[in-house]
Amino acid sequence: MTHLAPLSPAEARQFVVVRNAHGYWVARDTHGLIEGVFTDRREAIRFALFEASDRSAVIAGGPEAATSGAGL
């Protein structure tokens, strides 16, 4: 079994999951390199956890997050 070393804060992949103006859920990493659009919030969170390898995902969102970011 492989043991994964903890990631430093600089290496951590952080995601924001918010609902966009069209009603879709968007999961985007804070560096803008990975993004997914979903009809279901649960699937957006699952995607973020998978892409972060369940090691470092930080999932946040709310009405204020949905209005920030041009692509959301």
TIFI-756676 format. One record per atom (N, C-alpha, C, CB): residue in one letter; y negated, x negated, z. Coordinates in steps of 0.2 Angstrom, whole numbers, plus 5000, padded with zeros to 4 digits. Atoms other than C-alpha are relative to their C-alpha. Glycine has a CB too. Example, Ala and Ser with C-alpha at 12.3 -4.5 7.8 and 13.67 -1.06 7.14 Angstrom:
BEGIN
A500649965000
A502249385039
A499449965000
A500050055006
S500650044999
S500549325036
S499550045003
S499849984993
END
This chain:
BEGIN
M500649965000
M500050005000
M499449965000
M500050055006
T500650035001
T498349944995
T499550025005
T499750004993
H500549984995
H497049945009
H499349984997
H500049965007
L500650015003
L495249965003
L499549975005
L499750064996
A500550024995
A493849865011
A499450055000
A499849934998
P500649955000
P492349965016
P499449974996
P499750005008
L500550025005
L490949965004
L499349995004
L499950054995
S500650014997
S489249895008
S499550064998
S499749934998
P500549955002
P487750015007
P499849994993
P499450015005
A500250015007
A487249934991
A500550014995
A499849924999
E499549985005
E488949964983
E500250075000
E500649965002
A499849934999
A489150144989
A499750044994
A499750025007
R500249955005
R489150274976
R499850075003
R500550024995
Q500349944997
Q488050424982
Q499950054994
Q499449985004
F500149945005
F488050594973
F499650055004
F500750024998
V500349944998
V486950744974
V500350054996
V499249994999
V499749945004
V487650914970
V499550055001
V500750025003
V500549955000
V486351044966
V500150054995
V499349975000
R500049955005
R486151204956
R499449994996
R500150075003
N500550005004
N485151194941
N499650064998
N500249964993
A500349935002
A483951324933
A500450044996
A499349984996
H499549965004
H485351384922
H500650035004
H500249964994
G499549974996
G486451424937
G500649965000
G500250074998
Y499450055000
Y487651274934
Y499949955006
Y500149964994
W500050054994
W488151154948
W500049934996
W500650015005
V500150065003
V487650974943
V500249955006
V499349984997
A499850054996
A488450824952
A499849934997
A500850005002
R500350065003
R487450664948
R500049945005
R499350014997
D500150054995
D487550494956
D499349985000
D500549944998
T500750024999
T485950424963
T499749954995
T499949985007
H500250055005
H485950284949
H499950034993
H500449945000
G500049975007
G486050414935
G500549984995
G499349994997
L499550035004
L487550334928
L500650054999
L500349935002
I499449955001
I488850474931
I499750075002
I500649985005
E500249934999
E488550664930
E500550044997
E499350014996
G499649955002
G489550814928
G499750075001
G500750005004
V500349934999
V489051004926
V500650055000
V499550014993
F499449964998
F490151134933
F499750085001
F500349985006
T500249934998
T490151324935
T500150025007
T500450054996
D499849984993
D490851314953
D499849945004
D500850015000
R500250054996
R490151214967
R500649965003
R499650035006
R499450044997
R491851164974
R500249954995
R500650055001
E499850055005
E492251084957
E499549945000
E500150034994
A500550065000
A490650984957
A500149955006
A499350035000
I499850044994
I491050924975
I500649964999
I500050045006
R499350045001
R492850874970
R499849954995
R500550054997
F500250055005
F492150784955
F499649945003
F499650034994
A500350054997
A490950684965
A500449965005
A499450035005
L499650044996
L492250634978
L500549964996
L500450055004
F499550045004
F493450584964
F499649944997
F500350044994
E500450065003
E492150474955
E499849955005
E499450034997
A500250054994
A491650394972
A500749975003
A499650035005
S499350024997
S493550364975
S500150025007
S500149934999
D500049974993
D493350464991
D499849955005
D500750025002
R500150064995
R492650304999
R499350005002
R500149944996
S500750014998
S490750324999
S499650064997
S499849944997
A500449945003
A490250494992
A499550035006
A500450054997
V500549964996
V488650565000
V499850064996
V499449955003
I500249945004
I488450744994
I499550045004
I500650044999
A500549974997
A486850824998
A499750054994
A499449955002
G500349965005
G485850964990
G499650065004
G500550034995
G500449944997
G484751114993
G499550024995
G499749985007
P500549985005
P483351204985
P499549954998
P499650065003
E500550065002
E482151054986
E500349954995
E499749975006
A499650055005
A483450944977
A500050034993
A500649985003
A499949975007
A483651074963
A499449994996
A500250075001
T500650005004
T481851064958
T499849934998
T499550035004
S500250075002
S481750874958
S500549974995
S500049955006
G499650035006
G482450774943
G500050044994
G500750005003
A500149975006
A482050814926
A500650034997
A499649964995
G499449985003
G483850824920
G500450065003
G500449954999
L499649954997
L484450944933
L499950074998
L499949995008
END
